[in-house]
């Protein structure tokens, strides 16, 4: 009985330290040699530990197992060449690149499932998509981006975290953070796998579905962008932020829908990252023998005080890590377990993909995907950026704020 108790506690999140459904699904998939999508489907279906056995839940075949099965994602590579080297502009489809959650929407047998690119079943975070079942949409798989969208503009990516951190999403949150599924592609149509046909043909089918079906709540077609030449496209990349987009997606019209990163077929061209100079405030030591400092907290000035704005896991070379480690050991002010506060002297250039307002952070803003670009040997701490500078960037990144 003790083993069953612990097992049920793990699955239902009854321990104070929970285990993610994704990790459980991966573990059970490896143990039972059953596709992880089937395991995830069964875990998220209605069941109670006292009413069903392990064997009944996982070891018996179920006619609905294939309903939620997703396809491998076709991923774009960062653009690593000049635009004219791509050939004729007429060979490409160009769309906005949105900052949301890449997902597949699967509608089969009047049931709907959402899979993230991280292979997590996230249907319960977006209950409004169930309205699509009231229309004629069925036996179809769409590839796209879940984007928080309000008043004609995307909301910051951080607003999606409020949904992803909830087991159940109520009406208040759905009103506060409305969402769109921006359709990039169609992978299955009328129950038929159409990934092998060209993107141009799939796009025609996608447009036809979205134009002819009714009651397509919270669905939108990815907007195609028309340009006369590569120079014109290059001149317009700076307009992406004003639209709330990250940049462009470039897709070869003849390309099938592949698996993983297919070099040469799909490219993503993102606007240049934002950056600031910030002061090192805290360093966190990783666990284990011979542990090094692996996480750093950086701050900017607010008047005469430094306020933390970003926590960054290191991607630095060993030489720089050793330099920081020596500095931390020689300039520690206080210790809080593995966290060391240090004299505010070292300045680093921090790059990040976006910035948004945040009530969760004392500084009032949060940085999207911050990383350390380089150490600023040429700057002293009092030359670092200010919170006012961040608010100026906020106006550029979110012009409607």
C-alpha atoms as one frame of an Amber mdcrd trajectory, in Angstrom:
protein
   0.000   0.000   0.000   2.858   2.417   0.745   4.137   2.077  -2.809   0.699
   2.832  -4.260   0.335   5.829  -1.943   3.628   7.351  -3.077   2.867   6.606
  -6.722  -0.524   8.344  -6.502   1.013  11.284  -4.665   3.537  11.728  -7.465
   0.905  11.584 -10.201  -1.576  13.907  -8.518   0.920  16.464  -7.216   0.072
  15.637  -3.600   3.615  16.213  -2.387   4.692  19.745  -1.573   7.384  19.292
  -4.231   5.478  18.166  -7.312   6.653  16.343 -10.420   5.559  17.734 -13.783
   3.166  15.724 -15.928   5.669  15.970 -18.774   8.397  14.306 -16.682   5.999
  11.598 -15.497   4.889  10.964 -19.094   8.484  10.657 -20.309   9.377   8.280
 -17.473   6.339   6.046 -17.951   6.841   6.096 -21.725  10.387   4.778 -21.275
   9.298   2.192 -18.702   6.279   0.870 -20.604   7.529   1.415 -24.169   4.358
   3.355 -24.979   4.382   6.599 -26.982   4.656   9.577 -24.623   1.720  11.337
 -26.308  -0.521   8.385 -25.371   0.747   8.482 -21.773   0.136  12.243 -21.572
  -3.342  11.817 -23.050  -4.279   9.233 -20.415  -2.783  11.260 -17.569  -4.815
  14.333 -18.496  -8.074  12.441 -19.040 -10.548  12.330 -16.118  -9.523   9.591
 -13.659  -9.298   9.055  -9.912  -6.597   6.977  -8.153  -9.164   5.106  -6.044
 -11.284   4.124  -9.030  -8.750   2.839 -11.544  -5.645   0.668 -11.369  -2.265
   1.298 -12.956  -2.902  -1.541 -15.434  -6.307  -0.171 -16.417  -4.920   3.317
 -16.946  -1.800   2.462 -18.924  -1.614  -1.166 -20.028  -4.954  -1.662 -21.780
  -5.366  -0.445 -25.357  -7.793   2.421 -25.815  -9.549   3.344 -29.064  -9.034
   7.050 -28.270  -5.235   6.850 -27.898  -4.582   8.096 -31.441  -6.956  11.056
 -31.133  -4.459  13.341 -29.408  -1.315  12.183 -31.202   0.686  15.137 -32.519
   3.191  15.342 -35.374   6.880  16.265 -34.913   7.337  20.016 -35.342   9.069
  21.528 -38.360  11.464  24.123 -36.917  13.062  27.151 -38.534  16.744  27.964
 -38.392  18.089  31.442 -37.565  18.881  33.299 -40.783  22.638  32.957 -41.331
  23.045  34.403 -44.833  22.345  37.598 -46.731  18.870  37.766 -48.258  19.854
  37.783 -51.980  21.567  34.410 -51.427  18.123  32.895 -50.828  17.324  33.261
 -54.528  14.203  34.814 -56.019  11.789  36.500 -53.616   8.923  34.851 -55.526
  10.089  31.434 -54.209   9.334  32.406 -50.621   6.387  33.082 -48.339   7.105
  35.741 -45.715   5.083  36.121 -42.493   5.410  37.900 -39.164   7.161  35.970
 -36.407   5.110  36.202 -33.208   6.313  35.818 -29.636   3.994  33.195 -28.157
   3.758  29.457 -27.603   4.322  27.342 -30.709   1.646  24.668 -30.688  -0.290
  22.109 -32.682  -4.073  22.209 -32.442  -5.538  18.751 -32.995  -9.279  18.335
 -33.571 -10.363  14.741 -34.111 -13.698  13.068 -33.489 -15.013  16.310 -31.964
 -12.267  16.452 -29.329  -9.602  19.134 -29.175  -6.004  18.864 -27.978  -3.176
  21.408 -27.806   0.448  20.282 -27.794   3.299  22.714 -27.181   6.583  22.423
 -29.037   8.006  21.202 -25.724   5.764  18.113 -26.042   3.426  19.184 -23.262
  -0.344  18.799 -23.480  -1.645  22.288 -22.620  -5.334  22.067 -23.584  -6.579
  22.914 -20.075  -4.747  26.271 -20.099  -6.822  27.487 -23.063 -10.427  26.338
 -22.506 -11.872  28.928 -24.912 -10.676  26.843 -27.872 -13.382  24.299 -27.007
 -15.822  26.702 -28.687 -14.377  25.514 -31.996 -16.128  22.182 -31.449 -19.478
  23.971 -31.908 -18.645  24.586 -35.573 -17.818  22.257 -38.424 -14.081  22.025
 -37.777 -13.024  18.388 -37.284 -10.369  15.832 -38.285  -7.775  18.534 -38.732
  -4.342  19.436 -37.319  -3.154  23.046 -37.359   0.316  24.366 -36.614   0.574
  27.846 -35.188   1.330  30.202 -32.337  -0.750  30.858 -29.236  -0.448  34.617
 -28.720  -2.042  36.804 -26.043  -3.879  39.401 -28.105  -5.946  42.404 -27.026
  -7.193  45.557 -28.781  -5.532  44.591 -32.041  -2.040  44.131 -30.534  -0.190
  41.221 -28.942   0.330  41.372 -25.201   3.782  40.686 -23.712   4.833  37.054
 -23.642   4.988  37.230 -19.851   1.201  37.485 -19.655   0.999  33.908 -20.952
   2.856  32.729 -17.852  -0.224  33.511 -15.766  -2.111  30.910 -17.776   0.670
  28.349 -17.906   1.105  28.463 -14.124  -2.554  27.584 -13.459  -4.088  24.121
 -13.383  -7.422  25.650 -14.384  -8.100  28.952 -16.154 -11.220  30.856 -15.095
 -13.341  33.430 -16.908 -11.583  36.361 -15.246  -8.195  35.310 -16.619  -9.676
  34.633 -20.068 -11.018  38.205 -20.144  -7.808  39.679 -18.757  -5.571  37.749
 -21.171  -7.519  36.883 -24.346  -5.651  34.700 -26.810  -5.446  33.936 -30.513
  -4.198  30.830 -32.256  -2.401  32.292 -35.267  -2.419  29.525 -37.880   0.869
  28.986 -39.710   0.212  25.676 -41.405  -2.162  22.738 -41.822  -0.757  19.228
 -41.319  -3.871  17.092 -41.475  -7.042  17.837 -43.442 -10.207  15.711 -43.414
  -8.224  13.104 -41.486  -5.495  12.926 -44.160  -1.807  13.600 -43.421  -0.804
  16.275 -45.972   2.681  17.158 -44.676   4.343  15.827 -47.846   2.700  18.333
 -50.199   4.298  21.740 -50.728   3.866  24.645 -48.341   2.181  26.616 -51.141
  -0.499  23.920 -51.494  -0.927  23.584 -47.737  -1.344  27.344 -47.447  -4.155
  27.270 -50.039  -5.917  24.556 -48.048  -5.432  26.467 -44.799  -6.889  29.643
 -46.298  -9.840  27.664 -47.680 -10.613  26.105 -44.289 -10.493  29.412 -42.433
 -12.575  31.194 -45.093 -15.336  28.585 -45.431 -15.786  27.390 -41.840 -17.948
  29.362 -39.404 -17.595  29.999 -35.673 -13.802  29.888 -35.774 -13.458  31.434
 -32.334  -9.944  32.631 -31.435  -8.405  31.468 -34.733  -6.597  33.792 -37.140
  -4.651  33.238 -40.347  -0.970  34.152 -40.276  -0.597  37.314 -42.340   1.527
  37.091 -45.479   3.771  40.063 -46.178   4.296  41.217 -49.742   7.553  42.842
 -50.817   8.878  43.829 -54.211  12.522  42.970 -53.501  14.909  41.839 -50.758
  16.102  45.400 -50.045  12.547  46.487 -49.242  12.144  43.575 -46.849  15.442
  44.402 -45.157  14.333  48.013 -44.642  11.118  46.875 -42.918  12.604  44.591
 -40.243  12.717  47.525 -37.820   8.911  47.836 -38.043   8.416  44.445 -36.411
   8.523  45.774 -32.840   5.936  48.454 -33.626   3.620  45.624 -34.656   4.504
  43.609 -31.560   6.289  40.917 -33.603   9.760  39.423 -33.206  10.674  39.624
 -36.872   9.942  37.568 -40.006   9.459  33.921 -40.942  10.682  32.948 -44.412
   9.289  29.681 -45.822  10.179  28.143 -49.154   6.985  27.605 -51.148   8.023
  24.149 -52.387   8.964  22.837 -48.945   7.152  19.883 -47.349   6.474  19.893
 -43.606   9.527  18.078 -42.239  10.704  17.025 -38.800  13.070  19.179 -36.747
  15.271  21.846 -38.297  15.388  21.475 -42.071  18.198  23.713 -43.283  17.276
  25.830 -46.265  13.472  25.491 -46.114  12.386  27.684 -43.199  14.303  30.610
 -41.735  13.540  32.929 -38.832  14.864  36.454 -38.988  14.524  38.237 -35.662
  15.017  41.891 -34.897  18.212  42.766 -33.095  18.124  41.995 -29.385  17.838
  44.788 -26.842  20.699  45.306 -24.399  21.673  47.154 -21.242  24.716  47.461
 -18.995  23.963  46.099 -15.529  25.826  45.567 -12.262  26.474  42.120 -10.783
  24.653  41.949  -7.435  24.375  38.243  -6.535  26.054  35.012  -7.612  24.585
  31.563  -6.980  26.771  28.497  -6.632  25.602  25.292  -8.304  25.283  22.136
  -6.205  27.805  19.309  -6.145  31.529  18.694  -5.886  33.694  21.360  -7.453
  30.640  23.535  -7.982  31.056  26.878  -9.731  28.864  29.941  -9.818  26.221
  29.218 -12.426  23.561  31.896 -11.954  23.900  35.644 -11.598  21.561  38.468
 -10.616  22.065  41.846 -12.256  20.761  45.278 -11.282  20.336  48.790 -12.681
  20.209  52.108 -10.893  17.012  53.613  -9.520  18.199  56.900  -8.106  21.027
  56.019  -5.735  19.920  52.409  -5.265  20.499  49.302  -7.341  17.382  47.253
  -8.155  17.575  43.678  -9.522  16.206  43.328 -13.066  17.484  39.989 -14.376
  18.642  36.577 -13.220  20.830  34.895 -15.813  22.207  31.371 -16.014  25.714
  31.436 -17.301  26.666  30.805 -20.871  30.132  32.222 -20.359  33.472  30.666
 -21.227  35.499  29.009 -18.473  38.034  31.829 -18.288  35.330  34.427 -17.554
  33.608  32.110 -15.048  36.925  31.685 -13.212  37.401  35.459 -13.147  33.929
  35.969 -11.687  34.467  33.157  -9.168  37.674  34.811  -7.954  35.923  38.170
  -7.736  32.987  36.720  -5.764  35.259  34.975  -3.263  37.238  38.158  -2.689
  34.256  40.552  -2.584  31.465  38.666  -0.807  29.327  40.816   1.488  26.851
  38.196   2.744  25.933  34.554   2.140  22.423  33.112   1.945  23.021  29.401
   1.469  24.343  29.044  -2.099  23.671  32.735  -2.848  26.500  35.261  -2.396
  25.885  39.005  -2.402  28.907  40.890  -3.719  30.276  44.398  -3.866  28.532
  46.168  -6.771  31.569  46.733  -8.975  31.442  44.430 -12.027  29.450  45.592
 -15.070  28.149  43.259 -17.785  26.278  43.848 -21.017  22.995  41.952 -20.833
  21.049  41.177 -23.994  17.372  40.218 -24.062  14.587  39.601 -26.560  11.864
  41.740 -25.022  10.689  43.715 -22.036   7.297  43.975 -20.371   5.571  45.366
 -17.301   5.458  42.969 -14.355   3.851  43.276 -10.936   5.792  40.199  -9.798
   9.102  42.062  -9.957   9.950  44.852  -7.531  11.455  46.926 -10.337   8.126
  46.777 -12.214   9.521  45.287 -15.415  10.756  41.897 -16.580  13.210  40.966
 -19.316  12.443  38.233 -21.838  15.212  35.597 -22.240  18.113  37.608 -20.788
  21.658  36.400 -21.385  25.169  37.700 -20.711  26.807  39.147 -23.802  30.127
  40.274 -22.369  31.932  41.789 -19.397  32.349  45.571 -19.645  35.964  46.188
 -18.648  35.580  49.785 -19.795  32.751  50.727 -17.424  32.439  51.398 -13.725
  29.335  50.520 -11.734  28.021  54.105 -11.676  27.963  54.055 -15.499  25.451
  51.191 -15.686  21.959  51.771 -17.044  19.024  53.023 -15.014  15.457  51.894
 -14.462  14.435  54.975 -16.436  16.433  53.606 -19.387  14.447  50.369 -19.183
  11.174  52.286 -19.237  12.395  54.079 -22.371  13.005  50.673 -23.998   9.548
  49.619 -22.857   8.026  52.409 -24.938   9.896  51.147 -27.998   9.036  47.489
 -27.464   5.429  48.122 -26.357   4.451  51.447 -27.935   0.858  51.166 -26.638
   1.905  50.887 -22.966
